[in-house]
Amino acid sequence: MKYISTRGASPAVSSARAVVDGLAPDGGLYTMSPSDMPKLDWRRLISMDYYSIAAEIISALLPDFSRDEARDLTGRAYNGKFPSADIAPTVPVGDKAVLELFHGPTSAFKDVALCLLPYLMKSAAEKCGDTGTITILTATSGDTGKAALEGFRDVPGIKIAVFYPRDGVSAVQKAQMVTQEGRNVHVCAVDGNFDDAQSGVKRIFGSIRGRGLSSANSINIGRLVPQVVYYFSAYASLVKSGRLLPGAPLDFCVPTGNFGDILAGYIAGEMGLPLGRLVCASNENNVLTDFLRTGTYDRRRHFCRTLSPSMDILISSNLERLLFLMSGDSALVASLMRQLADEGRYTVPSSLLEKIQRRFWAGCCDDEGTKATVARVWHSLSYLCDTHTAVAWNVAEQYEKAVPDHNPIVVLSTASPYKFPAAVLSAVGGVCGGDEFEMMSALEKTTGVPMPANLRGLRERPCLHNDCVEPSQMSAYVLDLLEDES
């Protein structure tokens, strides 16, 4: 199986090369042809443990890695970094199930992929015969940055630079990044929002060639593939617990901004998992909700800073992969992406929209709804969720009312509530005062829910990264980094 660009103007490459390069030369995203999507025996997979499921899926989607290699890399990536072999536990909460993706070293769902990506990338580079330094460029809306920095810290032959919106992440998220240790890590604020940072990274990929650049964002297929695994593991968990009959369809509600996490669910369904609907949950930056309901993607709207900042995104990069996988038409995708760049909007053909809507449903939740949901889930069900999970829970409730014959629903929980302590503490009725670090302690005292060990003492760690640039200065910053041989 070869990987091709969603825009059709770049040569096909091996899966290893797609992982190393991250982005196709024509600006498109690497993906397989829809006709090449591998089919797996889901009944066999759900009888396996998490590591074995991961090995099967990784070797199927990235065929340059054998099953044994994938199993070895997964073990090396996860062992000692998660509290148990159940990397992503699925727990019952009321009449729903919650897929908890925040038990890794940075308390966010990105850990599941970004603990593994450095191992995939180093192995892929060896397979491609690349001996030079790989420089990872990543834009983050909050969680990817720390997870990528932690994953790639001091990995030989790799540098990493993370760009984050200066005022667009929580104090806890910022502290996690600017205190990051490692000889090969660089962290830089961007005087703008996440879309400015992400667009800047894409421009750098387009303008700087042959310098060993790659990405740890979900534009990199090596970041996306490990996320497919936990959809299978969630299904397996519900079957094993007797909450789901084998073969029965299962719906998933996913809080998403860049569309990567929910796209992983779509790929799981295309590989054979008995999937029902994928419910796309957005905050007030509801560009995806509008698109999935109308077929028109329009980023020309007010950008909102919300209580769920990791979803404060107006340009959802991975939607491009979905358009290609559902249409198989790279010329159409290239045309739509040109329209988005030039005009700020596009509209998909009605036939494609109908196909998308058969698999996806969408809703959104504002900040007031988010706080009310955190409070309701805590006080009625004794489950403490972060603001992004609350958006998903709220939209799942909207979906249940709109689609009475829905399937059982799994809500994806993408971060620890301690990453957004001010909003969560306020929502549950705690006394807010001081900075976010003091509110982390207050949240623990108020709820009795233990604070993740990796977040304790964060306030006392020294700030190691103070760089800040305008979006127009990002290329110069990266060129300086590339010239620095230290």
C-alpha positions in Angstrom: 0.0 0.0 0.0 1.3 3.4 -1.0 0.5 6.7 0.6 -0.7 9.5 -1.7 -1.5 13.2 -1.2 -5.0 14.3 -0.7 -4.3 16.9 -3.4 -3.0 14.5 -6.0 0.1 16.5 -7.2 2.8 14.6 -5.3 4.3 11.2 -6.0 3.1 8.2 -4.0 5.4 7.2 -1.1 5.8 4.3 1.3 4.2 4.5 4.7 7.6 5.0 6.3 8.3 8.0 4.1 4.9 9.4 4.9 5.7 9.3 8.6 9.1 10.8 8.2 8.0 13.7 5.9 4.7 14.5 7.6 3.2 16.7 4.9 3.2 16.0 1.1 5.2 18.4 -1.1 2.0 19.8 -2.7 0.6 20.8 0.7 -1.8 17.9 0.9 -2.0 15.3 3.6 -0.7 11.8 3.1 -3.3 9.1 3.1 -4.1 5.8 1.6 -6.5 5.5 -1.4 -10.0 4.6 -0.2 -9.8 1.4 -2.1 -6.6 0.5 -0.2 -8.2 0.8 3.3 -7.3 -2.5 5.0 -10.1 -4.6 6.5 -9.6 -6.4 9.8 -11.4 -9.1 11.6 -12.8 -7.0 14.5 -14.1 -10.1 16.3 -10.5 -11.3 16.6 -9.2 -7.9 17.6 -11.6 -7.3 20.4 -10.4 -10.5 22.1 -6.9 -9.1 22.4 -5.2 -6.8 24.8 -4.5 -3.1 24.0 -0.9 -3.7 22.8 -1.9 -6.5 20.5 -4.7 -4.5 19.0 -2.3 -1.7 18.4 0.2 -4.0 16.7 -2.5 -5.3 14.3 -3.8 -1.8 13.4 -0.4 -0.2 13.0 1.0 -2.9 10.8 -2.1 -2.8 8.7 -2.2 0.9 8.2 1.6 1.4 8.1 2.7 -1.8 6.2 6.4 -1.0 6.4 6.2 -2.0 10.0 5.6 -5.7 10.7 3.3 -6.9 13.4 6.2 -7.9 15.6 7.9 -4.5 15.0 4.7 -2.6 15.9 4.2 -4.7 19.0 7.8 -4.0 20.1 7.6 -0.2 19.4 4.3 0.0 21.2 5.7 -1.7 24.3 8.7 0.5 24.4 6.5 3.6 24.0 3.9 2.8 26.6 5.6 0.7 29.3 6.2 2.8 32.4 4.4 5.8 31.1 0.8 4.7 31.8 -0.5 3.4 35.1 -1.7 0.1 33.6 -1.7 -1.9 30.5 -5.2 -0.6 29.8 -3.9 2.5 28.1 -7.4 4.0 27.4 -9.9 2.6 29.9 -13.6 2.8 29.1 -15.7 3.5 32.2 -19.5 3.5 32.7 -20.9 6.9 33.7 -24.7 7.0 34.0 -26.3 5.7 30.8 -23.2 6.4 28.8 -19.6 5.2 28.7 -16.5 7.4 28.9 -13.3 6.6 27.0 -10.6 8.1 29.3 -7.7 9.2 27.2 -5.9 11.3 29.8 -3.9 8.7 31.8 -0.5 9.3 30.1 2.5 11.4 31.1 0.9 14.8 30.2 -2.7 14.1 31.2 -4.1 14.5 27.7 -5.3 12.3 24.9 -2.3 13.3 22.7 -0.1 11.1 24.8 -1.5 7.9 23.3 -0.1 8.9 19.9 2.8 11.1 20.9 4.5 8.5 23.2 4.6 6.2 20.2 5.4 8.6 17.3 9.1 9.2 18.2 9.6 5.4 18.0 7.7 5.2 14.7 9.6 8.1 13.3 13.1 6.9 14.2 12.3 3.4 12.8 10.8 4.9 9.7 13.8 7.1 9.1 16.1 4.1 9.3 13.9 2.2 6.8 14.1 5.2 4.4 17.9 5.4 4.8 17.7 9.0 6.3 20.7 9.8 8.4 20.4 13.5 8.9 18.7 15.3 11.8 14.9 15.4 11.7 13.3 18.7 12.9 9.8 18.4 14.1 7.6 21.4 13.8 4.3 21.4 15.7 1.6 24.0 16.2 -0.5 23.3 19.3 -3.8 24.5 20.7 -2.7 23.3 24.1 -2.2 19.6 24.6 -0.2 18.5 21.5 2.7 20.7 22.5 3.6 19.2 25.9 2.9 15.7 24.7 5.1 16.1 21.7 7.9 17.8 23.7 7.8 15.0 26.3 7.7 12.3 23.6 10.6 13.7 21.6 12.7 15.0 24.4 16.4 14.0 24.0 15.6 11.5 21.2 18.9 11.3 19.2 18.9 12.8 15.8 15.7 14.8 16.3 15.0 18.4 17.2 11.5 19.7 18.0 10.0 23.2 17.9 6.5 23.8 19.3 4.5 26.9 18.5 1.6 27.8 20.7 -0.9 30.8 20.7 0.4 33.2 23.3 -2.9 33.9 24.9 -4.8 30.8 23.7 -3.8 28.1 26.1 -4.5 27.6 29.8 -2.0 28.6 32.4 -1.4 24.9 33.2 -0.9 24.0 29.6 1.6 26.9 29.1 3.5 25.9 32.2 3.8 22.4 31.0 5.4 23.6 27.8 7.7 26.4 29.0 9.2 24.3 31.8 10.0 21.4 29.4 13.5 20.1 29.8 15.5 18.6 27.0 18.6 19.5 24.9 16.7 19.2 21.7 13.4 21.1 22.5 12.3 24.6 21.6 9.1 26.3 22.6 7.9 29.5 21.1 4.7 31.6 21.6 3.0 33.1 18.6 1.3 36.5 18.8 -2.0 35.2 17.4 -4.4 32.3 17.7 -3.9 28.6 16.9 -4.9 29.0 13.3 -2.1 31.6 12.9 0.4 29.1 14.4 -0.9 26.2 12.3 -1.0 28.2 9.0 2.6 29.4 9.8 3.8 25.8 10.2 2.2 24.8 6.9 3.8 27.7 5.1 7.2 26.7 6.5 6.7 23.2 5.1 5.8 24.7 1.7 8.8 27.1 1.6 11.6 25.1 3.2 12.5 21.9 1.3 15.2 19.3 1.8 16.0 20.2 5.4 14.5 17.2 7.2 11.3 18.8 8.4 8.5 16.7 9.8 5.4 17.2 12.0 4.0 15.8 15.2 0.5 17.2 14.5 -2.2 14.9 13.3 -1.4 16.1 9.8 1.3 13.4 10.2 -0.3 10.0 9.5 2.0 8.5 12.1 0.3 10.6 14.7 -3.2 9.6 13.5 -2.8 5.9 13.2 -2.3 5.1 17.0 -5.5 7.0 17.7 -7.5 4.4 15.7 -6.6 1.8 18.3 -8.7 3.1 21.2 -11.9 2.9 19.2 -11.4 -0.8 18.9 -10.4 -1.1 22.5 -13.5 0.8 23.7 -15.7 -1.5 21.7 -13.9 -4.5 23.1 -14.3 -3.2 26.7 -18.1 -2.7 26.3 -18.5 -6.2 24.8 -16.4 -7.8 27.5 -18.4 -6.0 30.3 -21.7 -7.2 28.8 -22.8 -3.6 27.9 -22.8 -4.3 24.2 -23.6 -7.3 22.1 -20.9 -8.3 19.6 -21.7 -6.8 16.2 -24.0 -4.2 17.6 -23.2 -0.7 16.3 -21.6 1.8 18.7 -21.8 5.6 18.5 -18.9 7.8 19.6 -19.1 11.5 20.6 -15.8 13.3 20.1 -14.8 16.8 21.2 -12.8 18.0 18.3 -11.2 21.1 16.7 -8.7 19.9 14.2 -10.8 16.8 13.3 -8.0 14.3 13.9 -9.4 12.4 16.8 -12.8 11.9 15.1 -11.2 11.0 11.8 -9.4 8.2 13.6 -12.9 6.9 14.5 -13.9 7.0 10.9 -10.9 5.0 9.9 -11.7 2.4 12.5 -15.2 2.1 11.0 -13.7 1.7 7.5 -11.4 -1.0 8.8 -14.4 -3.0 9.9 -15.3 -1.9 13.5 -19.1 -2.0 13.9 -19.5 1.8 14.1 -22.7 3.7 14.3 -22.6 7.5 14.1 -19.6 9.7 14.9 -20.9 12.8 16.7 -18.7 15.8 16.3 -18.8 18.1 19.3 -17.7 21.7 18.9 -17.5 24.7 21.3 -18.5 28.2 20.2 -16.0 28.0 17.4 -18.6 25.8 15.6 -17.2 25.8 12.1 -17.3 22.0 12.0 -20.9 21.9 13.2 -22.0 24.3 10.5 -20.1 22.3 7.8 -21.5 18.9 8.8 -25.0 20.4 8.8 -24.8 22.5 5.6 -21.9 21.3 3.5 -20.4 24.8 3.6 -17.1 25.3 5.4 -16.6 29.0 6.2 -13.7 30.2 8.4 -14.7 33.8 8.0 -16.2 34.3 11.4 -15.4 35.6 14.9 -12.8 33.6 16.7 -13.9 32.9 20.3 -11.6 32.2 23.2 -13.5 29.6 25.3 -13.3 27.4 28.4 -12.3 24.6 26.1 -9.2 26.2 24.4 -7.9 23.1 22.7 -10.9 23.3 20.4 -10.5 27.0 19.6 -9.8 26.3 16.0 -11.3 27.6 12.7 -9.2 25.7 10.2 -9.6 22.0 10.8 -6.7 20.4 8.9 -7.8 16.7 9.1 -11.2 17.4 7.5 -9.2 17.4 4.2 -8.4 13.7 4.7 -12.1 12.9 5.3 -13.1 14.7 2.1 -10.6 12.6 0.1 -11.4 9.3 1.8 -15.1 9.9 1.2 -14.8 11.2 -2.4 -11.7 9.6 -3.7 -11.3 12.8 -5.8 -8.0 14.6 -5.2 -8.8 17.2 -7.9 -12.0 18.1 -5.9 -10.1 18.3 -2.7 -7.3 20.5 -4.2 -10.0 22.8 -5.6 -11.7 23.0 -2.2 -8.5 23.8 -0.4 -7.6 26.5 -2.9 -11.0 28.1 -2.3 -10.5 27.9 1.5 -7.1 29.6 1.1 -8.3 32.3 -1.4 -11.9 32.9 -0.3 -12.1 31.5 3.2 -14.9 29.1 2.4 -16.0 26.2 0.2 -19.1 24.1 -0.3 -18.9 20.4 -1.1 -21.2 18.7 -3.7 -24.5 17.6 -2.3 -23.8 14.0 -3.0 -20.6 14.1 -0.9 -22.5 15.9 1.9 -25.2 13.2 1.9 -22.5 10.6 2.3 -20.8 12.5 5.1 -24.1 13.0 7.0 -24.8 9.2 6.9 -21.8 8.7 9.2 -21.5 12.0 11.1 -23.8 14.1 13.3 -22.8 17.5 14.8 -23.6 19.8 17.6 -22.0 22.6 19.6 -22.0 23.9 23.2 -21.1 27.4 24.5 -19.3 28.2 27.7 -22.4 28.4 29.8 -23.5 25.0 28.6 -20.0 23.7 29.3 -20.0 24.9 32.9 -23.5 23.6 33.5 -22.6 20.2 32.1 -19.5 19.9 34.3 -21.6 20.7 37.3 -24.5 18.4 36.4 -22.2 15.4 35.6 -20.3 15.9 38.9 -23.3 16.5 41.2 -25.6 13.8 39.7 -23.1 11.2 38.6 -20.0 11.9 40.8 -17.8 12.1 37.7 -15.4 15.0 37.3 -14.8 15.9 33.7 -12.8 18.6 32.0 -14.3 21.3 29.8 -13.7 19.6 26.5 -15.3 16.4 27.8 -18.2 18.5 29.0 -18.7 19.8 25.5 -18.8 16.3 24.2 -21.2 15.1 27.0 -23.6 18.1 26.2 -23.6 17.4 22.5 -24.1 13.7 23.2 -27.3 14.7 25.1 -28.4 16.9 22.1 -27.8 13.9 19.8 -29.9 11.6 22.1 -32.8 13.9 21.9 -32.5 14.5 18.2 -32.0 10.8 17.3 -34.2 8.7 19.6 -33.1 5.4 18.0 -29.4 6.1 18.6 -27.0 3.4 19.5 -25.1 3.1 22.8 -22.8 6.1 23.1 -19.2 6.5 24.2 -18.0 10.0 25.1 -14.3 10.6 24.5 -12.7 12.3 27.5 -9.6 14.0 26.2 -8.0 15.7 29.2 -7.7 15.7 32.9 -10.0 18.3 34.6 -6.8 19.5 36.4 -5.5 21.0 33.1 -8.4 23.5 33.3 -8.8 24.0 37.0 -10.4 27.5 37.1 -13.3 26.6 34.9 -13.9 23.2 36.5 -13.6 24.5 40.1 -16.0 27.3 39.4 -18.5 24.9 37.7 -18.6 22.5 40.7 -19.2 25.3 43.1 -15.7 25.6 44.6 -14.2 28.8 46.0 -12.1 30.3 43.2 -9.1 32.5 44.2 -5.5 32.9 43.4 -3.9 31.6 40.2 -4.7 28.3 38.4 -2.1 26.4 40.4 -3.8 27.3 43.6 -7.1 26.3 42.1 -5.7 22.9 41.2 -5.2 22.3 44.9 -8.6 23.7 45.7 -10.2 21.4 43.1 -8.6 18.4 44.7 -9.8 19.5 48.2 -13.3 20.2 47.0 -13.8 17.0 45.0 -11.5 14.5 46.5 -10.5 13.5 43.0 -6.7 13.0 43.0 -4.5 15.4 41.0 -2.4 13.7 38.4 1.2 13.2 39.7 2.7 14.9 36.6 0.9 18.1 37.4 2.0 18.4 41.0 4.8 20.9 41.6 4.3 22.4 38.1 4.3 25.9 39.5 7.7 25.6 41.1 9.5 24.4 37.9 11.7 27.1 36.3 10.6 28.7 33.0 13.1 27.6 30.3 11.4 29.0 27.2 10.5 32.6 26.7 10.6 33.1 22.9 7.6 34.8 21.2 7.3 35.8 17.5 4.8 37.3 15.2 3.3 34.8 12.7 5.4 36.4 9.9 8.6 35.6 11.9 8.0 31.9 12.3 10.0 31.0 9.2 13.0 33.0 10.3 12.8 31.3 13.7 12.9 27.9 12.1 15.7 28.8 9.8 17.8 29.9 12.7 17.0 26.6 14.4 18.0 24.6 11.3 21.3 26.5 11.1 22.1 25.8 14.8 24.1 22.5 14.8 24.3 22.3 18.6 
